[in-house]
Amino acid sequence: MLVSVSGFQMFRAAQAWFVYELTGSPLFLGYAAAASAAPGIVFNLFGGVFADKLDKRLLVMATQAANAGLILLLGVMTLLDVVEVWHVLVIVFLAGSVEAFDTPARQAIYPHLIDRRAMMSAVALNSSVWSGNRIVAPAIAGFIIALTNMETSFFVAAFCFAVMAFVMVFLKVPAIPQGGHGNPLQDMVEGLNFIGRNSIFSFLIGMTFFNSFFGMAYVFLMPMFAQDSLGLGAGEYGTLLSAGGVGSLLVTLWLGSRKDTRFKGLLIIGGAVLFGVSLIVFGLTSRYIGSFELALVILFLMGTVTSTYMISIQSSLQMMVPDRMRGRVMGFYGMTWSIMPLGGLQAGALANIAFIGAPFAVVIGGVAVAAFAVGPALLNGKVRNLGRELAQAETEAMAPQQPQPAASSDDG
């Protein structure tokens, strides 16, 4: 995963730089972001269906090899100097489409490689791969481009995907019950109905949506904060972006050292409220104080609380979902992350209104995140007793440790 995610992050950084190099237009950067995000929004549910129906190991192997081939093609076209911006956008769209089938399969496969009692640790270590690469991999891509050329960065990214495909050839995976027996559309509807009938699943996935659409929108507005509110240059801007990543990485490493943690309900609801409050504080202090050092501290804290409650959400979903529904549930969960660029769009639209601006656009996002965390907890008894519900589900999920008939996993 470390190698594969490095390739993914390097490709994202390199293709964005390449698009701007080819066009000099920030509008085309937006097109590239949309080309990457749209397939995840559209295809993630289908990806979850196929993750339940097909051999997950073979599916991950195929998707990683496909992405390696697409990026290799872009590298060759760049080397031959025949690439145009529309080529890049098409390949970005196709790579995003492949990723929509890859992500649910990866999310569905790794719980079967571990003891369920280590789920929190596994989710945290999985998240640390993403958190660490958010800091390191883009810098490596920039370093490769500066020292060599653009096509070399694409070749290295393609190699990283190929390594993951090669590893999957030798990965030993226990038998996993097949889920879904209708056509893909029927299986997708079954998955959506399953989530809709279970208020805990709806709440956890709703939390992820609010985090992506309203909470993480501040990342897209960071250039405005750096230049207009804090009066910073490019170097300090990069430091601001890294501060949240460092906080996120540290807390994921800490959670990764524990087999499990109690009080998940408090971690989820309390963490979301703290994240919403920290967004409000960041927006207001940037507007009225304008301190670079204070902004770094707040962003660092935002990274820690976000990772705390998002890791708790993902580990809870992985523990509670039946094996036959895992791909579809995690596909829908993944779709809420794919929607993040649209959150940047709504925040940008708010920030463009003169009397709101970037600081109050982030404040509005913080209010939305905190309100969603508190609202269902006040109205829904299951959500109010989330910690007890999760503890009971985890106990049931971990109970069948001895070999059992495959159907017993449906009770998880």
matplotlib code that plots the C-alpha trace (Angstrom):
import matplotlib.pyplot as plt

x = [0.0, 2.8, 4.3, 0.9, -0.4, 3.0, 2.4, -1.1, -0.1, 2.9, 0.7, -1.8, 0.9, 2.7, -0.5, -1.6, 1.8, 1.7, -1.8, -0.8, 2.5, 0.6, -2.2, -1.2, -4.8, -6.2, -9.5, -7.9, -6.7, -10.3, -11.1, -8.4, -9.8, -13.3, -12.0, -10.5, -13.4, -16.4, -15.7, -15.5, -18.9, -20.5, -18.7, -17.9, -21.3, -20.7, -17.2, -18.6, -21.0, -18.2, -16.0, -18.8, -19.4, -15.9, -12.6, -11.3, -7.6, -7.9, -9.9, -7.2, -4.6, -6.4, -7.1, -3.6, -2.2, -4.7, -3.6, 0.0, -0.8, -2.6, 0.1, 2.8, 0.9, 0.9, 4.6, 5.4, 3.2, 5.1, 8.4, 7.4, 6.2, 2.8, 0.7, -2.0, -4.0, -7.1, -5.0, -4.1, -7.7, -8.9, -6.2, -7.0, -10.7, -9.9, -7.5, -10.2, -12.7, -10.3, -9.8, -13.5, -13.4, -10.0, -10.9, -13.9, -12.0, -9.0, -11.3, -13.2, -10.1, -7.8, -10.2, -9.9, -6.1, -6.1, -7.6, -10.8, -9.6, -6.8, -9.3, -8.6, -4.9, -5.3, -7.4, -5.0, -2.0, -3.8, -4.7, -1.1, 0.0, -2.3, -1.4, 2.3, 2.2, 0.2, 3.3, 6.1, 5.0, 4.1, 7.5, 9.2, 7.3, 8.4, 12.0, 11.9, 10.4, 13.0, 16.0, 14.9, 11.7, 7.9, 7.8, 10.2, 7.7, 5.0, 7.2, 8.0, 4.3, 3.4, 6.1, 4.6, 1.1, 2.8, 4.5, 1.1, -0.3, 2.7, 2.4, -1.3, -0.2, 1.3, -1.0, -2.8, -6.4, -8.8, -12.1, -14.6, -18.3, -19.7, -22.2, -24.9, -26.7, -28.8, -27.8, -25.4, -28.3, -30.3, -27.2, -26.5, -30.1, -29.8, -26.7, -28.3, -31.4, -29.2, -27.5, -30.8, -32.4, -29.6, -29.4, -25.9, -24.5, -26.4, -25.0, -21.4, -21.5, -23.3, -20.5, -18.0, -20.0, -20.1, -16.4, -15.6, -18.1, -18.0, -15.1, -12.2, -13.2, -10.8, -7.9, -9.1, -9.3, -5.8, -4.2, -6.7, -6.0, -2.2, -2.2, -5.2, -5.7, -2.2, -0.1, 2.2, 4.3, 4.5, 6.9, 4.7, 1.7, 3.3, 4.0, 0.3, -0.7, 1.8, 0.7, -2.6, -0.9, 1.7, -1.0, -3.0, 0.1, 1.0, -2.4, -2.7, 0.6, -0.6, -3.9, -2.0, -0.1, -3.3, -5.3, -8.5, -9.9, -13.0, -15.3, -15.6, -18.9, -17.2, -14.3, -16.6, -19.2, -16.7, -14.0, -16.4, -17.6, -14.0, -13.2, -16.1, -15.1, -11.5, -12.7, -14.7, -11.7, -9.4, -11.7, -12.2, -8.6, -7.4, -9.9, -9.3, -5.8, -3.9, -1.2, 0.8, 2.0, -1.5, -2.8, -0.1, -1.2, -4.9, -4.3, -2.1, -5.0, -7.5, -5.4, -5.3, -9.0, -10.1, -8.0, -9.2, -12.8, -12.5, -10.4, -13.0, -15.7, -13.9, -13.0, -16.5, -17.9, -15.4, -16.4, -20.2, -20.7, -21.5, -18.9, -21.5, -22.2, -18.7, -17.8, -21.0, -21.0, -17.3, -18.0, -20.6, -18.3, -15.6, -18.0, -18.3, -14.6, -14.8, -17.2, -14.6, -13.7, -17.4, -17.1, -14.2, -16.5, -19.3, -16.7, -15.2, -18.7, -19.3, -15.9, -16.5, -19.4, -17.9, -19.5, -18.6, -15.1, -12.9, -12.8, -16.6, -17.0, -14.8, -16.8, -20.1, -18.5, -17.4, -20.9, -22.3, -19.9, -20.5, -24.3, -24.6, -22.5, -24.8, -28.2, -28.7, -27.3, -30.1, -32.9, -31.9, -31.5, -29.2, -26.8, -27.0, -25.9, -23.4, -20.6, -22.7, -24.0, -20.5, -19.2, -22.0, -21.5, -17.8, -18.3, -20.6, -18.2, -15.3, -17.2, -16.9, -13.1, -13.3, -14.0, -17.7, -20.0, -19.7, -23.2, -22.5, -20.5, -23.8, -24.8, -21.8]
y = [0.0, 2.4, 2.0, 2.1, 5.2, 6.9, 6.4, 7.7, 10.9, 11.5, 11.1, 13.6, 16.2, 15.7, 15.8, 19.0, 20.6, 19.4, 20.7, 24.1, 23.9, 23.1, 25.7, 28.3, 28.3, 27.8, 26.9, 23.8, 22.9, 22.8, 20.7, 18.2, 18.1, 17.5, 14.8, 13.0, 13.4, 12.7, 9.0, 8.4, 10.0, 8.1, 4.7, 4.1, 2.4, 0.1, -0.5, -1.7, -4.0, -5.7, -5.9, -8.0, -10.2, -10.8, -12.2, -9.1, -10.0, -10.4, -7.1, -5.2, -6.8, -5.8, -2.2, -1.5, -2.9, -0.8, 2.4, 1.5, 1.1, 4.4, 6.4, 4.6, 5.6, 9.3, 9.1, 7.7, 10.4, 13.0, 11.5, 11.6, 15.2, 14.4, 15.0, 17.7, 18.8, 16.8, 13.7, 14.4, 15.0, 11.8, 9.7, 11.4, 10.6, 6.9, 6.6, 8.0, 5.5, 2.6, 3.9, 3.8, 0.0, -0.4, 1.4, -0.6, -3.9, -2.8, -1.6, -5.0, -7.2, -6.1, -6.9, -10.5, -10.4, -9.4, -10.4, -8.4, -7.3, -5.3, -3.4, 0.0, -0.5, -1.8, 1.2, 3.6, 2.1, 2.1, 5.8, 6.6, 5.5, 8.2, 10.8, 10.3, 10.3, 13.6, 15.2, 13.3, 12.0, 15.3, 16.7, 13.6, 14.2, 17.8, 16.8, 14.2, 16.8, 19.4, 17.0, 15.1, 15.7, 15.3, 11.9, 10.4, 11.3, 9.5, 6.4, 6.2, 6.6, 3.8, 1.6, 2.0, 0.8, -2.1, -3.1, -3.3, -5.5, -7.8, -8.1, -9.1, -12.1, -13.7, -12.4, -15.2, -14.3, -16.5, -17.5, -14.6, -15.1, -13.7, -10.9, -9.9, -12.3, -10.1, -7.8, -4.9, -2.4, -4.7, -5.3, -1.6, -0.9, -3.7, -2.0, 1.4, 0.0, -1.8, 1.5, 3.4, 0.9, 1.1, 4.5, 3.9, 3.3, 6.3, 8.5, 7.3, 7.7, 11.1, 12.2, 11.4, 13.3, 16.4, 16.1, 15.9, 18.4, 21.1, 20.4, 19.7, 22.5, 24.8, 23.0, 24.4, 28.0, 27.8, 30.0, 32.8, 32.4, 32.5, 35.5, 37.6, 36.9, 36.0, 37.9, 34.9, 33.7, 30.3, 28.9, 29.6, 28.4, 25.0, 24.9, 25.6, 22.7, 20.4, 21.3, 19.4, 16.5, 16.3, 16.3, 13.7, 11.4, 11.6, 10.6, 7.8, 6.4, 6.6, 4.9, 2.3, 1.3, 0.2, -2.9, -1.1, 1.8, 2.3, 5.3, 5.3, 7.1, 9.9, 9.9, 10.2, 12.7, 14.7, 14.6, 16.0, 18.8, 19.7, 19.7, 22.0, 24.4, 24.4, 25.4, 28.2, 29.4, 29.1, 31.2, 33.9, 34.2, 34.4, 37.2, 39.2, 38.3, 37.2, 35.2, 32.7, 30.9, 30.7, 29.3, 26.6, 25.5, 25.4, 23.5, 21.0, 20.4, 20.2, 17.4, 15.4, 15.6, 14.9, 11.7, 10.6, 10.6, 9.5, 6.5, 5.7, 5.9, 3.7, 1.0, 1.0, 0.5, -2.3, -4.1, -3.7, -4.4, -8.0, -9.6, -10.0, -6.2, -4.9, -3.8, -1.9, -0.2, 0.8, 1.9, 4.3, 5.4, 6.0, 8.1, 10.6, 11.2, 11.6, 14.5, 16.6, 18.8, 19.7, 20.9, 23.1, 24.5, 25.4, 27.0, 28.9, 30.2, 31.4, 33.0, 34.8, 36.7, 40.0, 40.1, 36.5, 35.8, 32.8, 33.1, 33.0, 30.4, 28.1, 29.2, 28.1, 24.8, 24.3, 25.1, 22.5, 19.7, 20.4, 20.7, 17.3, 15.6, 16.9, 16.9, 13.2, 12.5, 14.5, 13.0, 9.4, 7.0, 4.7, 7.5, 8.8, 5.4, 5.1, 3.8, 1.0, 0.1, -0.1, -2.2, -4.7, -4.9, -5.4, -8.1, -9.9, -9.4, -10.9, -13.8, -16.3, -16.7, -20.5, -21.8, -21.4, -21.8, -18.8, -17.6, -16.9, -13.8, -12.2, -11.7, -9.3]
z = [0.0, 0.8, -2.7, -4.4, -2.6, -3.2, -6.9, -6.6, -4.8, -7.1, -10.2, -8.8, -8.0, -11.4, -13.6, -11.9, -12.5, -16.1, -16.8, -15.6, -17.5, -20.7, -20.3, -17.7, -16.8, -13.3, -15.0, -16.4, -13.0, -12.0, -15.0, -14.0, -10.4, -11.8, -14.2, -11.2, -8.8, -11.1, -11.7, -8.0, -7.5, -10.3, -10.2, -6.6, -6.0, -9.0, -7.7, -4.4, -6.2, -8.1, -5.0, -3.4, -6.5, -7.7, -6.4, -4.5, -4.9, -8.7, -8.8, -7.0, -9.2, -12.3, -11.3, -10.1, -13.4, -15.4, -13.6, -14.2, -17.9, -18.2, -16.5, -18.5, -21.6, -20.5, -19.8, -23.3, -24.9, -22.9, -23.9, -27.6, -27.2, -28.7, -25.5, -25.4, -22.4, -23.4, -23.4, -19.8, -18.8, -20.5, -18.7, -15.4, -15.9, -16.8, -13.8, -11.5, -13.0, -12.3, -8.8, -8.1, -8.6, -6.8, -3.5, -2.4, -3.2, -1.1, 1.7, 1.6, 1.5, 4.3, 7.2, 6.2, 6.6, 10.3, 13.6, 14.1, 17.5, 15.7, 13.5, 15.0, 14.6, 11.0, 10.0, 11.6, 9.9, 6.6, 7.1, 8.1, 4.6, 3.1, 5.8, 5.4, 1.6, 1.7, 3.1, 1.3, -2.1, -3.8, -2.7, -4.3, -7.5, -7.6, -6.9, -9.8, -12.2, -11.2, -11.5, -14.6, -16.5, -16.4, -18.1, -15.5, -12.7, -14.7, -15.2, -11.5, -10.6, -13.0, -11.5, -8.1, -9.3, -11.0, -7.7, -6.0, -8.8, -8.5, -4.7, -5.1, -7.2, -4.1, -1.4, 0.5, 1.1, 3.0, 1.4, 1.4, 1.0, -2.3, -1.8, -4.3, -6.6, -8.8, -11.6, -10.6, -10.3, -8.0, -5.9, -5.6, -4.5, -2.0, -0.6, -0.4, 1.3, 3.8, 4.7, 4.8, 7.2, 9.7, 11.3, 12.7, 9.2, 7.8, 10.6, 10.2, 6.4, 6.8, 9.1, 6.4, 3.8, 6.0, 6.7, 3.0, 1.6, 4.4, 6.6, 4.2, 1.9, 3.7, 1.9, -1.4, 0.0, 1.6, -1.1, -0.3, 3.4, 2.9, 0.6, 1.6, 5.3, 6.5, 3.9, 3.2, 0.3, -1.4, 1.2, 4.2, 2.2, 1.8, 5.5, 6.3, 4.1, 5.8, 9.4, 9.1, 7.5, 10.3, 13.0, 11.1, 10.7, 14.4, 15.6, 13.1, 14.2, 17.8, 17.1, 15.0, 18.1, 19.9, 19.2, 19.9, 21.8, 24.0, 23.9, 20.1, 20.3, 22.2, 19.8, 16.8, 18.0, 20.1, 17.4, 14.8, 17.2, 17.9, 14.2, 13.5, 16.4, 15.2, 11.7, 13.2, 15.2, 12.2, 10.1, 12.7, 13.9, 10.3, 9.6, 12.8, 14.1, 11.0, 12.8, 10.9, 14.0, 15.5, 12.1, 12.2, 15.7, 14.8, 11.5, 13.4, 15.9, 13.1, 11.6, 14.9, 15.6, 12.0, 11.9, 15.3, 14.5, 10.8, 11.8, 14.5, 11.8, 9.4, 11.9, 13.2, 9.7, 9.0, 12.3, 11.9, 8.2, 7.1, 4.8, 2.0, 2.0, 2.7, -0.8, -1.3, 2.0, 1.7, -1.9, -0.7, 2.0, -0.6, -2.7, 0.2, -0.1, -3.9, -3.4, -1.7, -4.8, -5.0, -1.4, -2.5, -5.2, -2.8, -0.4, -3.3, -4.3, -0.8, -0.5, -3.8, -2.1, -0.9, 2.6, 3.3, 2.0, 2.7, 6.5, 6.9, 4.2, 6.5, 9.6, 7.8, 7.0, 10.7, 11.9, 9.4, 10.6, 14.3, 13.9, 12.0, 14.7, 17.5, 15.8, 15.2, 18.6, 20.1, 17.9, 17.6, 20.5, 18.7, 17.8, 21.4, 22.6, 19.7, 22.0, 23.3, 19.9, 18.5, 21.4, 21.0, 17.2, 17.7, 20.2, 17.8, 14.9, 16.8, 18.3, 15.4, 15.6, 15.0, 11.5, 10.9, 7.9, 5.6, 6.3, 9.9, 8.9, 7.8, 11.5, 12.0]

ax = plt.figure().add_subplot(projection="3d")
ax.plot(x, y, z, "-o")
ax.set_aspect("equal")
plt.show()
